[in-house]
Amino acid sequence: MPKYHVEEMDGDAVTATHIVGATTPLRAAQEATERGVTFRKSEDIWIRVTDEKRGHVFEYCFSL
């Protein structure tokens, strides 16, 4: 199972970090924050998920 570096963000500031083993980056964001997430548009509070093995970065926000 891939490991993802999950960072909870407030603008450009990191507020929390997690290392999560998950099947997808979306699932990693959900497991790390214990909340529902969706794709980010321009929200100030958001989640950055990095697949360091492949060098991909994903951006999510909390679903309402």
DSSP file (Angstrom, degrees, kcal/mol; ACC not computed):
  #  RESIDUE AA STRUCTURE BP1 BP2  ACC     N-H-->O    O-->H-N    N-H-->O    O-->H-N    TCO  KAPPA ALPHA  PHI   PSI    X-CA   Y-CA   Z-CA
    1    1 A M              0   0    0      0, 0.0    22,-0.1     0, 0.0     0, 0.0   0.000 360.0 360.0 360.0 130.3    0.0    0.0    0.0
    2    2 A P        -     0   0    0      0, 0.0    20,-2.0     0, 0.0     2,-0.4  -0.268 360.0-133.5 -64.6 151.0    1.5    3.4   -1.0
    3    3 A K  E     -A   21   0A   0     18,-0.2     2,-0.4    20,-0.1    50,-0.3  -0.892  20.4-163.0-106.4 138.6    2.4    5.9    1.7
    4    4 A Y  E     -A   20   0A   0     16,-3.1    16,-2.6    -2,-0.4     2,-0.7  -0.934  19.3-133.9-123.1 143.9    1.3    9.5    1.4
    5    5 A H  E     -AB  19  50A   0     45,-2.4    45,-2.7    -2,-0.4     2,-0.5  -0.880  29.6-166.0 -94.0 114.4    2.6   12.7    3.1
    6    6 A V  E     -AB  18  49A   0     12,-3.0    12,-2.4    -2,-0.7     2,-0.5  -0.907   7.1-174.2-110.7 126.3   -0.6   14.6    4.1
    7    7 A E  E     -AB  17  48A   0     41,-3.1    41,-3.0    -2,-0.5     2,-0.5  -0.978  18.4-143.8-122.1 128.2   -0.4   18.2    5.2
    8    8 A E  E     -AB  16  47A   0      8,-2.6     7,-3.4    -2,-0.5     8,-1.2  -0.785  30.6-159.0 -86.4 130.9   -3.4   20.2    6.6
    9    9 A M  E     -AB  14  46A   0     37,-3.6    37,-1.8    -2,-0.5     2,-0.4  -0.852  30.2-167.8-121.1 146.6   -3.0   23.8    5.3
   10   10 A D  E >  S-AB  13  45A   0      3,-2.7     3,-1.9    -2,-0.3     2,-0.5  -0.894  81.2 -52.9-125.2  98.0   -4.2   27.3    6.2
   11   11 A G  T 3  S-     0   0    0     33,-3.5    35,-0.1    -2,-0.4    32,-0.0  -0.617 122.1 -23.1  67.3-119.8   -3.3   29.3    3.2
   12   12 A D  T 3  S+     0   0    0     -2,-0.5     2,-0.4    -3,-0.1    -1,-0.3   0.405 118.9  99.5-100.0   0.3    0.4   28.6    2.7
   13   13 A A  E <  S-A   10   0A   0     -3,-1.9    -3,-2.7     2,-0.0     2,-0.5  -0.738  70.5-132.4 -94.2 133.6    1.0   27.5    6.3
   14   14 A V  E     +A    9   0A   0     -2,-0.4    -5,-0.2    -5,-0.2     3,-0.1  -0.708  25.0 176.5 -80.8 126.7    1.2   23.9    7.4
   15   15 A T  E     +     0   0A   0     -7,-3.4     2,-0.3    -2,-0.5    -6,-0.2   0.637  66.5   2.5-105.3 -19.6   -1.0   23.3   10.5
   16   16 A A  E     -A    8   0A   0     -8,-1.2    -8,-2.6     2,-0.0    -1,-0.4  -0.966  61.1-153.5-162.3 150.6   -0.6   19.5   10.8
   17   17 A T  E     +A    7   0A   0     -2,-0.3     2,-0.3   -10,-0.2   -10,-0.2  -0.959  12.6 177.0-130.7 150.8    1.2   16.7    9.1
   18   18 A H  E     -A    6   0A   0    -12,-2.4   -12,-3.0    -2,-0.3     2,-0.5  -0.987  23.9-144.3-146.8 149.9    0.5   13.0    8.7
   19   19 A I  E     -A    5   0A   0     -2,-0.3     2,-0.4   -14,-0.2   -14,-0.2  -0.992  32.4-179.2-114.0 122.4    2.1    9.9    7.0
   20   20 A V  E     -A    4   0A   0    -16,-2.6   -16,-3.1    -2,-0.5     2,-0.6  -0.976  27.6-145.1-131.1 132.6   -0.7    7.6    5.8
   21   21 A G  E     +A    3   0A   0     -2,-0.4     2,-0.3   -18,-0.3   -18,-0.2  -0.868  43.9 145.5 -90.2 122.0   -0.8    4.3    4.1
   22   22 A A        -     0   0    0    -20,-2.0     6,-0.0    -2,-0.6    -2,-0.0  -0.963  59.2-115.9-153.5 164.8   -3.8    4.3    1.7
   23   23 A T  S    S+     0   0    0     -2,-0.3    -1,-0.1   -22,-0.1   -20,-0.1   0.781  98.3  14.3 -77.8 -27.5   -4.9    3.0   -1.6
   24   24 A T  S  > S-     0   0    0      1,-0.1     4,-2.0   -22,-0.1     5,-0.1  -0.949  76.0-113.1-142.1 161.1   -5.4    6.5   -3.1
   25   25 A P  H  > S+     0   0    0      0, 0.0     4,-2.1     0, 0.0     5,-0.2   0.878 118.2  54.3 -62.1 -37.2   -4.4   10.1   -2.3
   26   26 A L  H  > S+     0   0    0      1,-0.2     4,-2.1     2,-0.2     5,-0.2   0.929 108.9  47.5 -61.6 -45.7   -8.1   11.0   -1.7
   27   27 A R  H  > S+     0   0    0      1,-0.2     4,-2.7     2,-0.2    -1,-0.2   0.868 109.0  55.0 -63.8 -37.0   -8.4    8.1    0.8
   28   28 A A  H  X S+     0   0    0     -4,-2.0     4,-2.5     2,-0.2    -1,-0.2   0.914 108.1  48.7 -62.5 -42.7   -5.2    9.3    2.5
   29   29 A A  H  X S+     0   0    0     -4,-2.1     4,-1.9     2,-0.2     6,-0.3   0.906 113.2  47.5 -63.4 -42.0   -6.6   12.8    3.0
   30   30 A Q  H  X>S+     0   0    0     -4,-2.1     4,-1.7     1,-0.2     5,-0.8   0.911 114.1  45.9 -66.2 -43.3   -9.9   11.3    4.4
   31   31 A E  H  <5S+     0   0    0     -4,-2.7    -2,-0.2     2,-0.2    -1,-0.2   0.895 113.3  49.3 -68.5 -40.1   -8.1    9.0    6.8
   32   32 A A  H  <5S+     0   0    0     -4,-2.5    -1,-0.2    -5,-0.2    -2,-0.2   0.885 123.0  31.1 -67.0 -39.0   -5.6   11.6    8.0
   33   33 A T  H  <5S-     0   0    0     -4,-1.9    -1,-0.2     2,-0.2    -2,-0.2   0.598  94.7-136.2 -96.3 -12.3   -8.3   14.2    8.7
   34   34 A E  T  <5S+     0   0    0     -4,-1.7     2,-0.3     1,-0.2    -3,-0.2   0.848  72.5  99.9  55.7  36.4  -11.1   11.9    9.7
   35   35 A R  S   <S-     0   0    0     -5,-0.8    -1,-0.2    -6,-0.3     2,-0.2  -0.939  82.6 -92.6-142.0 162.1  -13.4   14.0    7.5
   36   36 A G        -     0   0    0     -2,-0.3    27,-2.1    27,-0.2     2,-0.3  -0.559  45.6-170.4 -74.6 143.0  -14.9   13.9    4.1
   37   37 A V  E     -C   62   0A   0     25,-0.3     2,-0.3    -2,-0.2    25,-0.2  -0.905  12.4-175.8-132.7 161.5  -12.9   15.7    1.4
   38   38 A T  E     -C   61   0A   0     23,-2.6    23,-2.7    -2,-0.3     2,-0.1  -0.865  46.8 -60.9-143.8 176.4  -13.3   16.8   -2.2
   39   39 A F  E     -C   60   0A   0     -2,-0.3    21,-0.3    21,-0.2     2,-0.2  -0.386  56.8-118.6 -67.3 139.7  -11.1   18.5   -4.8
   40   40 A R        +     0   0    0     19,-1.7    19,-0.1     1,-0.2    -1,-0.1  -0.518  33.3 171.7 -80.2 142.7   -9.9   21.9   -3.9
   41   41 A K  S    S-     0   0    0     -2,-0.2    -1,-0.2    19,-0.0    -2,-0.0   0.687  76.9 -41.3-108.2 -72.3  -10.7   25.0   -6.0
   42   42 A S  S    S+     0   0    0      3,-0.1    -2,-0.1     0, 0.0     4,-0.1   0.112  83.4 149.9-148.3  25.2   -9.5   28.0   -4.0
   43   43 A E        -     0   0    0      1,-0.1   -32,-0.1     2,-0.1    -3,-0.0  -0.298  43.6-141.6 -65.4 146.1  -10.3   27.4   -0.4
   44   44 A D  S    S+     0   0    0      1,-0.1   -33,-3.5   -34,-0.1     2,-0.6   0.837  93.2  56.6 -76.6 -34.8   -8.0   28.8    2.3
   45   45 A I  E    S+B   10   0A   0    -35,-0.2    17,-0.4    17,-0.1     2,-0.3  -0.891  81.1 140.1 -99.1 118.9   -8.3   25.7    4.5
   46   46 A W  E     -B    9   0A   0    -37,-1.8   -37,-3.6    -2,-0.6     2,-0.4  -0.890  47.5-114.3-152.1 176.4   -7.1   22.7    2.5
   47   47 A I  E     -BD   8  60A   0     13,-3.0    13,-2.7    -2,-0.3     2,-0.5  -0.983  17.2-158.3-126.1 126.9   -5.2   19.5    2.4
   48   48 A R  E     -BD   7  59A   0    -41,-3.0   -41,-3.1    -2,-0.4     2,-0.5  -0.919   9.4-168.9-105.2 127.2   -2.0   18.8    0.4
   49   49 A V  E     -BD   6  58A   0      9,-2.8     9,-3.1    -2,-0.5     2,-0.5  -0.971   3.1-164.8-118.5 124.1   -1.3   15.1   -0.3
   50   50 A T  E     -BD   5  57A   0    -45,-2.7   -45,-2.4    -2,-0.5     2,-1.1  -0.936  16.5-157.5-114.7 126.5    2.1   14.2   -1.7
   51   51 A D  E  >> - D   0  56A   0      5,-2.9     4,-2.3    -2,-0.5     5,-1.2  -0.833  17.2-174.4 -93.5  93.3    3.0   10.9   -3.3
   52   52 A E  T  45S+     0   0    0     -2,-1.1    -1,-0.2   -49,-0.3   -48,-0.1   0.782  76.4  60.2 -67.0 -27.2    6.7   11.2   -2.7
   53   53 A K  T  45S+     0   0    0    -50,-0.3    -1,-0.2     1,-0.2   -49,-0.1   0.898 120.6  25.2 -66.4 -39.7    7.6    8.0   -4.7
   54   54 A R  T  45S-     0   0    0     -3,-0.5    -2,-0.2     2,-0.1    -1,-0.2   0.580 104.3-123.1-100.8 -13.1    6.0    9.4   -7.9
   55   55 A G  T  <5 +     0   0    0     -4,-2.3     2,-0.3     1,-0.3    -3,-0.2   0.723  60.3 143.9  78.8  21.2    6.4   13.1   -7.2
   56   56 A H  E   < - D   0  51A   0     -5,-1.2    -5,-2.9     2,-0.0     2,-0.4  -0.747  34.2-158.4 -97.1 143.5    2.7   13.9   -7.5
   57   57 A V  E     - D   0  50A   0     -2,-0.3     2,-0.4    -7,-0.2    -7,-0.2  -0.976   6.8-167.5-121.3 133.5    0.9   16.5   -5.4
   58   58 A F  E     - D   0  49A   0     -9,-3.1    -9,-2.8    -2,-0.4     2,-0.5  -0.925   7.2-151.0-121.4 144.6   -2.9   16.5   -4.8
   59   59 A E  E     + D   0  48A   0     -2,-0.4   -19,-1.7   -11,-0.2     2,-0.3  -0.968  21.0 166.4-121.7 128.2   -5.0   19.3   -3.4
   60   60 A Y  E     -CD  39  47A   0    -13,-2.7   -13,-3.0    -2,-0.5     2,-0.3  -0.856  16.8-156.8-131.1 165.5   -8.3   18.7   -1.5
   61   61 A C  E     -C   38   0A   0    -23,-2.7   -23,-2.6    -2,-0.3     2,-0.2  -0.900  37.4 -84.5-135.2 167.7  -10.6   20.6    0.8
   62   62 A F  E     -C   37   0A   0    -17,-0.4   -25,-0.3    -2,-0.3     2,-0.2  -0.541  42.6-127.6 -74.5 135.9  -13.2   19.6    3.4
   63   63 A S              0   0    0    -27,-2.1   -27,-0.2    -2,-0.2    -1,-0.1  -0.537 360.0 360.0 -80.1 151.6  -16.6   18.7    2.0
   64   64 A L              0   0    0     -2,-0.2    -1,-0.1   -27,-0.0    -2,-0.0   0.438 360.0 360.0 -90.4 360.0  -19.6   20.4    3.6
